[in-house]
Amino acid sequence: MPFSRLFTTLIALAGADLIQSVSGHASLWHPSMYGFNVTQQTFPYDNRPVSPLTNFTFNQWWFHGHLAFPPHPTDIFELPAGQAATTEIACNKGATTFFASSEGGDIRPTPDSNDVCPGSGTDEFHTKGFDDLTGCALAIAYTADDKTVAPEDFTVFSVNQTCVWTRFTDFQVPARMPPCPPGGCLCAWLWIHSPDSGGEQNYMTGFKCNVTGSTSEVPLAKPQVARRCGADSMNGKWHASPSNCTYGAKQPLYWFQAERNNMFEGTYAPPFYTDLYGFRDGQQDDIFQDSYAFLPTPAPSGPLPILNMSAVAQPELVLQPLWKKNLQARRSHSMRRQWMSRVSF
């Protein structure tokens, strides 16, 4: 083999190894997801569920381009109304309970390991540390038809603001979630990470789901586009603007794609599933058609909405002051550090 070809081949192999070693990223993993068995060789480009979505066409980013790889009809992710839905989030399927169908087999240090990326640092899942987390969301569309469902049909119903951080991640399900139609619902796991640990990347994993234990028939309200309304110290905005928030049902954040975005923020100011966009930590209890007695159009100096207290018995939805949120974050961080010291990763 000529030296030039040999050199090129070695570089290509080294590049492939490098891609394997650093392409951590993350995804929710469950047999109910689209693309559960997609590998690095399935597409002409790396379109594994953990691969980031940036500047893609609609068909490429919607459901991660995995609509042709649906789950088995009997594989459904259950959402228990009023309880926590425990997900598994990892950089590799081999780091989850579902390692048996992973190309690399079981890579968990122990079966109960909570490590998102075994053997790697937190940079592999795009964070400098606990204080750099920007949250993940679960969204739902009340249809089983993946051919006609649109981005505007999805409503965020649960947020975990300390995601991605642990493999086992709980998402609280609102108690008033109505039952899904025959055939179930469609859901999505969504994540946009901090700009401190990577480029302009979105993550979306679609899956089939079903609400269990429903006690309410009140439908979800039509979801609206979220607005940047929280305190934003990174961009010199020290005070939240609660009246400028989108209250009630909100669409997921579709950002930095070639088409069908609903967010148009710049490279260094990505949208997050946090109070910055009016997403409270936990279940989103105000997403139903009867959640508000008064719901004005968001405006910087407008009135605040009024909850329908006969339908929603929840703490106030006004965004917390920055100092209070930071204090709670430090307390949560301290408790999590104590918990991590007792858990084997």
Secondary structure as UniProt FT lines:
FT   HELIX           3..22
FT   STRAND          27..28
FT   TURN            31..32
FT   TURN            34..37
FT   TURN            40..42
FT   TURN            49..50
FT   HELIX           58..61
FT   HELIX           62..65
FT   TURN            67..68
FT   TURN            73..74
FT   STRAND          77..80
FT   TURN            81..82
FT   STRAND          84..90
FT   HELIX           93..95
FT   TURN            97..98
FT   HELIX           99..101
FT   TURN            103..104
FT   TURN            111..112
FT   TURN            118..119
FT   HELIX           122..125
FT   HELIX           130..132
FT   STRAND          136..141
FT   TURN            146..148
FT   HELIX           151..153
FT   STRAND          155..160
FT   TURN            161..162
FT   STRAND          168..172
FT   TURN            175..176
FT   TURN            182..183
FT   STRAND          185..192
FT   HELIX           195..197
FT   STRAND          202..212
FT   HELIX           233..235
FT   HELIX           242..244
FT   TURN            267..268
FT   HELIX           275..277
FT   STRAND          282..283
FT   TURN            285..286
FT   TURN            289..290
FT   STRAND          292..294
FT   TURN            300..301
FT   STRAND          306..307
FT   TURN            309..311
FT   HELIX           322..340
FT   TURN            341..342
//
